[in-house]
């Protein structure tokens, strides 16, 4: 247990941030999973799903939940898979 008041406050802050980051991370996972599934099944809403995943990934990077380059890499891979299936 934290001994000083500042350590107690840091503990409270870290718990709040952990909950917020977990929520955002779960939203990212869900959006990316839906986008991959839409691209894989060649669904007509695949482009919308990829755009939604891109938006959520960018927001997570802005908030510091994901590293900016990690989010960028994921968006790039989703976009390239979308264009690859469109060409087939």
PAGUSE-844809 format. One line per field, with one value per atom (N, C-alpha, C): residue in one letter; atom name; z, x, y. Coordinates in nm, 2 decimals, m for minus. Example, Ala and Ser with C-alpha at 12.3 -4.5 7.8 and 13.67 -1.06 7.14 Angstrom:
REM PAGUSE-844809
resn <- c(A|A|A|S|S|S) $
name <- c(N|CA|C|N|CA|C) $
zz <- c(0.78|0.78|0.78|0.71|0.71|0.79) $
xx <- c(1.32|1.23|1.32|1.28|1.37|1.29) $
yy <- c(m0.57|m0.45|m0.33|m0.22|m0.11|0.00) $
//
This chain:
REM PAGUSE-844809
resn <- c(X|X|X|X|X|X|X|X|X|X|X|X|X|X|X|X|X|X|X|X|X|X|X|X|X|X|X|X|X|X|X|X|X|X|X|X|X|X|X|X|X|X|X|X|X|X|X|X|X|X|X|X|X|X|X|X|X|X|X|X|X|X|X|X|X|X|X|X|X|X|X|X|X|X|X|X|X|X|X|X|X|X|X|X|X|X|X|X|X|X|X|X|X|X|X|X|X|X|X|X|X|X|X|X|X|X|X|X|X|X|X|X|X|X|X|X|X|X|X|X|X|X|X|X|X|X|X|X|X|X|X|X|X|X|X|X|X|X|X|X|X|X|X|X|X|X|X|X|X|X|X|X|X|X|X|X|X|X|X|X|X|X|X|X|X|X|X|X|X|X|X|X|X|X|X|X|X|X|X|X|X|X|X|X|X|X|X|X|X|X|X|X|X|X|X|X|X|X|X|X|X|X|X|X|X|X|X|X|X|X|X|X|X|X|X|X|X|X|X|X|X|X|X|X|X|X|X|X|X|X|X|X|X|X|X|X|X|X|X|X|X|X|X|X|X|X|X|X|X|X|X|X|X|X|X|X|X|X|X|X|X|X|X|X) $
name <- c(N|CA|C|N|CA|C|N|CA|C|N|CA|C|N|CA|C|N|CA|C|N|CA|C|N|CA|C|N|CA|C|N|CA|C|N|CA|C|N|CA|C|N|CA|C|N|CA|C|N|CA|C|N|CA|C|N|CA|C|N|CA|C|N|CA|C|N|CA|C|N|CA|C|N|CA|C|N|CA|C|N|CA|C|N|CA|C|N|CA|C|N|CA|C|N|CA|C|N|CA|C|N|CA|C|N|CA|C|N|CA|C|N|CA|C|N|CA|C|N|CA|C|N|CA|C|N|CA|C|N|CA|C|N|CA|C|N|CA|C|N|CA|C|N|CA|C|N|CA|C|N|CA|C|N|CA|C|N|CA|C|N|CA|C|N|CA|C|N|CA|C|N|CA|C|N|CA|C|N|CA|C|N|CA|C|N|CA|C|N|CA|C|N|CA|C|N|CA|C|N|CA|C|N|CA|C|N|CA|C|N|CA|C|N|CA|C|N|CA|C|N|CA|C|N|CA|C|N|CA|C|N|CA|C|N|CA|C|N|CA|C|N|CA|C|N|CA|C|N|CA|C|N|CA|C|N|CA|C|N|CA|C|N|CA|C|N|CA|C|N|CA|C|N|CA|C|N|CA|C|N|CA|C|N|CA|C|N|CA|C|N|CA|C|N|CA|C|N|CA|C|N|CA|C|N|CA|C) $
zz <- c(0.00|0.00|0.00|m0.07|m0.08|0.06|0.09|0.22|0.22|0.12|0.12|0.04|0.07|0.00|m0.15|m0.20|m0.34|m0.40|m0.33|m0.38|m0.39|m0.29|m0.29|m0.41|m0.44|m0.55|m0.68|m0.70|m0.82|m0.84|m0.73|m0.74|m0.79|m0.74|m0.79|m0.93|m0.97|m1.11|m1.20|m1.16|m1.24|m1.26|m1.16|m1.17|m1.27|m1.26|m1.36|m1.50|m1.52|m1.65|m1.70|m1.62|m1.65|m1.71|m1.64|m1.68|m1.81|m1.83|m1.95|m2.07|m2.05|m2.15|m2.19|m2.09|m2.12|m2.21|m2.18|m2.26|m2.40|m2.42|m2.55|m2.62|m2.55|m2.62|m2.67|m2.59|m2.63|m2.75|m2.75|m2.87|m2.99|m2.98|m3.09|m3.14|m3.05|m3.09|m3.16|m3.11|m3.17|m3.31|m3.33|m3.46|m3.56|m3.52|m3.61|m3.65|m3.55|m3.58|m3.68|m3.66|m3.76|m3.90|m3.90|m4.03|m4.10|m4.03|m4.09|m4.15|m4.07|m4.11|m4.23|m4.23|m4.35|m4.47|m4.46|m4.57|m4.62|m4.52|m4.56|m4.63|m4.59|m4.65|m4.77|m4.80|m4.92|m4.91|m4.79|m4.76|m4.83|m4.86|m4.92|m4.83|m4.70|m4.60|m4.55|m4.62|m4.58|m4.57|m4.66|m4.66|m4.54|m4.51|m4.39|m4.26|m4.26|m4.14|m4.12|m4.23|m4.23|m4.19|m4.24|m4.20|m4.05|m4.00|m3.86|m3.77|m3.82|m3.74|m3.74|m3.86|m3.87|m3.77|m3.77|m3.68|m3.53|m3.50|m3.36|m3.32|m3.42|m3.40|m3.38|m3.47|m3.46|m3.33|m3.28|m3.15|m3.04|m3.05|m2.94|m2.94|m3.06|m3.06|m3.01|m3.04|m2.99|m2.84|m2.78|m2.64|m2.56|m2.64|m2.58|m2.54|m2.58|m2.55|m2.63|m2.76|m2.85|m2.90|m2.93|m2.99|m3.13|m3.17|m3.30|m3.42|m3.42|m3.53|m3.53|m3.41|m3.40|m3.47|m3.43|m3.49|m3.64|m3.69|m3.83|m3.90|m3.84|m3.91|m3.92|m3.82|m3.82|m3.93|m3.94|m4.04|m4.18|m4.20|m4.33|m4.37|m4.28|m4.31|m4.34|m4.27|m4.30|m4.44|m4.47|m4.60|m4.71|m4.70|m4.80|m4.82|m4.72|m4.73|m4.81|m4.78|m4.85|m5.00|m5.03|m5.18|m5.24|m5.17|m5.23|m5.26|m5.17|m5.20|m5.31|m5.32|m5.42|m5.56|m5.57|m5.70|m5.75|m5.65|m5.69|m5.76) $
xx <- c(0.08|0.00|0.09|0.04|0.12|0.12|0.24|0.25|0.22|0.28|0.26|0.13|0.09|m0.03|m0.01|0.11|0.14|0.14|0.19|0.19|0.05|m0.04|m0.18|m0.25|m0.22|m0.28|m0.24|m0.11|m0.06|m0.12|m0.15|m0.21|m0.36|m0.43|m0.56|m0.56|m0.47|m0.46|m0.43|m0.34|m0.30|m0.42|m0.50|m0.62|m0.72|m0.74|m0.83|m0.78|m0.65|m0.59|m0.59|m0.57|m0.57|m0.71|m0.81|m0.95|m0.98|m0.94|m0.97|m0.89|m0.76|m0.68|m0.74|m0.78|m0.84|m0.96|m1.05|m1.17|m1.13|m1.04|m1.00|m0.93|m0.85|m0.78|m0.88|m0.98|m1.09|m1.16|m1.19|m1.26|m1.17|m1.04|m0.95|m0.95|m0.94|m0.94|m1.07|m1.19|m1.31|m1.32|m1.28|m1.29|m1.20|m1.08|m0.99|m1.04|m1.09|m1.14|m1.26|m1.35|m1.46|m1.41|m1.31|m1.26|m1.19|m1.11|m1.05|m1.15|m1.25|m1.36|m1.43|m1.46|m1.53|m1.45|m1.32|m1.23|m1.21|m1.20|m1.18|m1.30|m1.42|m1.54|m1.59|m1.51|m1.54|m1.68|m1.71|m1.84|m1.85|m1.97|m1.98|m1.95|m1.96|m1.93|m1.78|m1.70|m1.56|m1.49|m1.51|m1.44|m1.48|m1.61|m1.66|m1.60|m1.59|m1.53|m1.38|m1.31|m1.17|m1.16|m1.24|m1.24|m1.27|m1.37|m1.40|m1.28|m1.22|m1.10|m0.99|m0.97|m0.87|m0.89|m1.02|m1.06|m1.03|m1.07|m1.05|m0.90|m0.82|m0.68|m0.61|m0.65|m0.59|m0.62|m0.75|m0.79|m0.71|m0.69|m0.61|m0.46|m0.41|m0.27|m0.27|m0.37|m0.37|m0.38|m0.45|m0.47|m0.35|m0.26|m0.14|m0.16|m0.27|m0.29|m0.21|m0.19|m0.10|0.00|0.12|0.22|0.17|0.21|0.16|0.20|0.33|0.37|0.30|0.27|0.19|0.06|m0.01|m0.14|m0.13|m0.03|m0.01|0.02|0.10|0.13|0.00|m0.08|m0.21|m0.30|m0.31|m0.40|m0.35|m0.22|m0.15|m0.18|m0.17|m0.20|m0.35|m0.43|m0.58|m0.61|m0.55|m0.57|m0.52|m0.40|m0.34|m0.42|m0.47|m0.55|m0.68|m0.74|m0.86|m0.84|m0.73|m0.70|m0.66|m0.60|m0.56|m0.69|m0.78|m0.91|m0.99|m0.98|m1.06|m1.00|m0.87|m0.81|m0.85|m0.88|m0.91|m1.04) $
yy <- c(m0.12|0.00|0.12|0.23|0.35|0.42|0.48|0.54|0.69|0.76|0.90|0.94|1.07|1.11|1.12|1.16|1.17|1.03|0.93|0.79|0.74|0.77|0.73|0.79|0.92|0.99|0.92|0.89|0.83|0.69|0.62|0.49|0.51|0.61|0.63|0.67|0.75|0.79|0.67|0.59|0.47|0.38|0.36|0.28|0.33|0.46|0.53|0.51|0.54|0.53|0.39|0.29|0.15|0.11|0.16|0.13|0.19|0.32|0.39|0.32|0.29|0.23|0.09|0.02|m0.12|m0.10|m0.01|0.01|0.05|0.14|0.18|0.07|m0.01|m0.12|m0.23|m0.25|m0.35|m0.30|m0.17|m0.11|m0.12|m0.10|m0.12|m0.26|m0.36|m0.50|m0.54|m0.49|m0.52|m0.46|m0.34|m0.27|m0.34|m0.37|m0.43|m0.57|m0.64|m0.78|m0.77|m0.68|m0.66|m0.62|m0.53|m0.49|m0.61|m0.68|m0.80|m0.90|m0.92|m1.02|m0.97|m0.84|m0.78|m0.79|m0.76|m0.77|m0.92|m1.01|m1.15|m1.21|m1.16|m1.22|m1.13|m1.03|m0.94|m0.88|m0.84|m0.78|m0.64|m0.60|m0.46|m0.35|m0.37|m0.27|m0.28|m0.34|m0.36|m0.23|m0.14|m0.01|0.07|0.07|0.14|0.08|m0.05|m0.12|m0.08|m0.07|m0.03|0.11|0.20|0.34|0.36|0.28|0.29|0.24|0.13|0.08|0.19|0.25|0.35|0.47|0.51|0.62|0.59|0.46|0.42|0.40|0.35|0.34|0.47|0.57|0.70|0.77|0.75|0.81|0.74|0.61|0.54|0.60|0.62|0.67|0.81|0.89|1.03|1.03|0.94|0.94|0.87|0.81|0.75|0.61|0.55|0.41|0.32|0.35|0.28|0.38|0.33|0.41|0.45|0.57|0.62|0.54|0.48|0.40|0.26|0.22|0.09|0.11|0.21|0.24|0.26|0.33|0.36|0.23|0.14|0.01|m0.07|m0.07|m0.15|m0.10|0.03|0.10|0.06|0.07|0.04|m0.11|m0.20|m0.34|m0.36|m0.30|m0.31|m0.25|m0.14|m0.07|m0.16|m0.21|m0.29|m0.42|m0.48|m0.60|m0.57|m0.45|m0.41|m0.39|m0.32|m0.30|m0.44|m0.53|m0.66|m0.74|m0.73|m0.81|m0.74|m0.61|m0.53|m0.57|m0.59|m0.62|m0.76|m0.85|m0.99|m1.01) $
//
